[in-house]
């Protein structure tokens, strides 16, 4: 499981011209799965993200987690995180989990975050999504388990 975490001022995802998910301050998550990922990966990643301390405290240090700033999450599925362009110029996606299994894990991951009292907005799995966000910092962290 791979998650790109972006600290944002705001973020939204649009499908067919309609906003389907929108947050103010928090995390924009791009979420991808590979063949060996399981429900336990989702549980561990949700805990990691809830407790990740990348918001600045009064001293300007990255020391605060999502709950400390009343932040939210916008979670967007992205199989292209497992794209491999090391052999040529056209990426291969053979390392990405198939859509049926990946959708189950994506929905479960979002539910794990909600079970940890995180407010989560979502994109629509396999839809053609337009994502907008204002990266704060910029701060971007790539997590993998």
C-alpha positions as CSV (number, residue, x, y, z in Angstrom):
1,X,0.0,0.0,0.0
2,X,1.3,3.4,-1.0
3,X,-0.1,6.7,0.1
4,X,1.0,10.2,-0.9
5,X,0.1,12.6,1.9
6,X,-0.1,16.2,1.0
7,X,-0.6,18.8,3.7
8,X,-3.3,21.1,2.3
9,X,-5.1,24.4,2.9
10,X,-8.0,23.0,0.8
11,X,-8.8,20.2,-1.6
12,X,-11.6,19.0,-3.8
13,X,-12.3,16.3,-6.3
14,X,-14.8,16.7,-9.2
15,X,-16.4,14.0,-11.3
16,X,-18.5,14.9,-14.4
17,X,-18.4,18.6,-13.4
18,X,-19.8,17.9,-9.9
19,X,-17.7,18.2,-6.6
20,X,-18.0,14.8,-4.9
21,X,-15.5,15.5,-2.1
22,X,-14.2,18.7,-0.5
23,X,-12.2,19.7,2.6
24,X,-10.5,22.7,4.1
25,X,-7.3,22.2,6.1
26,X,-6.0,18.7,6.4
27,X,-4.6,15.9,4.2
28,X,-5.0,15.2,0.5
29,X,-4.3,11.5,0.2
30,X,-3.5,9.6,-3.1
31,X,-4.0,5.9,-2.3
32,X,-2.7,2.9,-4.2
33,X,-2.6,-0.8,-3.7
34,X,-0.3,-3.6,-4.9
35,X,-1.0,-7.4,-5.0
36,X,0.2,-8.2,-1.5
37,X,-1.8,-5.6,0.3
38,X,-4.4,-6.8,2.9
39,X,-7.0,-5.3,5.3
40,X,-4.2,-5.2,7.9
41,X,-2.2,-2.8,5.7
42,X,-5.2,-0.5,5.7
43,X,-5.6,-0.6,9.4
44,X,-1.9,0.2,10.0
45,X,-1.8,3.0,7.4
46,X,-4.9,4.6,8.9
47,X,-3.3,4.7,12.3
48,X,-0.1,6.1,10.9
49,X,-1.9,8.9,9.0
50,X,-4.1,9.8,12.0
51,X,-1.0,10.2,14.1
52,X,1.4,11.7,11.5
53,X,2.7,15.0,12.9
54,X,3.3,17.3,9.9
55,X,1.4,20.4,11.0
56,X,3.4,23.2,12.6
57,X,3.2,24.1,16.3
58,X,3.7,27.6,17.8
59,X,7.4,27.2,17.4
60,X,7.2,26.4,13.7
61,X,8.1,22.7,14.2
62,X,6.2,19.9,12.5
63,X,4.8,18.6,15.7
64,X,1.0,18.5,15.4
65,X,-1.3,15.8,14.0
66,X,-4.5,16.0,12.1
67,X,-6.7,16.1,15.3
68,X,-4.6,18.9,16.7
69,X,-5.7,21.3,14.0
70,X,-9.2,19.9,13.5
71,X,-8.1,18.7,10.0
72,X,-9.9,16.5,7.6
73,X,-8.9,14.0,4.8
74,X,-9.7,13.9,1.1
75,X,-8.9,10.4,0.0
76,X,-8.5,9.6,-3.8
77,X,-7.7,6.2,-5.2
78,X,-4.8,6.2,-7.6
79,X,-3.6,2.9,-9.1
80,X,-0.9,4.9,-11.0
81,X,1.2,5.1,-7.8
82,X,2.3,1.6,-8.8
83,X,3.2,2.6,-12.3
84,X,6.8,1.5,-13.4
85,X,8.5,3.4,-16.2
86,X,12.0,2.0,-15.5
87,X,12.0,0.0,-18.7
88,X,11.0,2.4,-21.5
89,X,8.8,5.5,-21.6
90,X,5.3,3.9,-21.2
91,X,4.6,2.9,-17.6
92,X,3.6,-0.6,-16.8
93,X,0.9,-1.1,-14.1
94,X,1.4,-4.8,-13.5
95,X,2.3,-4.0,-9.8
96,X,-1.0,-2.4,-9.2
97,X,-3.8,-4.5,-7.6
98,X,-6.7,-5.3,-9.8
99,X,-9.7,-3.0,-9.5
100,X,-12.2,-5.3,-7.8
101,X,-9.8,-6.1,-4.9
102,X,-8.4,-2.6,-4.8
103,X,-11.8,-1.0,-4.4
104,X,-12.5,-3.2,-1.4
105,X,-9.3,-2.1,0.3
106,X,-9.8,1.5,-0.6
107,X,-13.2,1.6,0.9
108,X,-12.0,-0.3,3.9
109,X,-9.1,2.1,4.4
110,X,-11.4,5.1,4.4
111,X,-13.6,3.3,6.9
112,X,-10.6,2.6,9.1
113,X,-9.8,6.4,9.2
114,X,-13.5,7.1,10.1
115,X,-13.3,4.6,12.9
116,X,-10.4,6.6,14.3
117,X,-12.6,9.7,14.3
118,X,-11.1,11.2,11.2
119,X,-13.5,13.1,8.9
120,X,-13.0,11.6,5.4
121,X,-14.3,12.8,2.0
122,X,-13.7,10.5,-1.0
123,X,-13.3,10.5,-4.7
124,X,-15.2,7.9,-6.8
125,X,-13.2,4.8,-7.4
126,X,-12.3,4.3,-11.1
127,X,-14.0,7.6,-12.1
128,X,-12.3,10.2,-14.2
129,X,-11.5,12.6,-11.4
130,X,-10.3,16.2,-11.4
131,X,-8.4,16.9,-8.2
132,X,-7.6,20.5,-7.0
133,X,-5.7,21.3,-3.9
134,X,-3.5,24.0,-2.3
135,X,-0.4,22.3,-0.9
136,X,0.6,24.0,2.4
137,X,4.3,24.4,2.7
138,X,4.6,22.5,0.4
139,X,4.7,19.4,2.5
140,X,4.4,16.0,0.8
141,X,5.1,12.6,2.5
142,X,5.1,9.2,0.8
143,X,4.1,6.3,3.1
144,X,4.4,2.7,2.1
145,X,3.7,-0.5,4.1
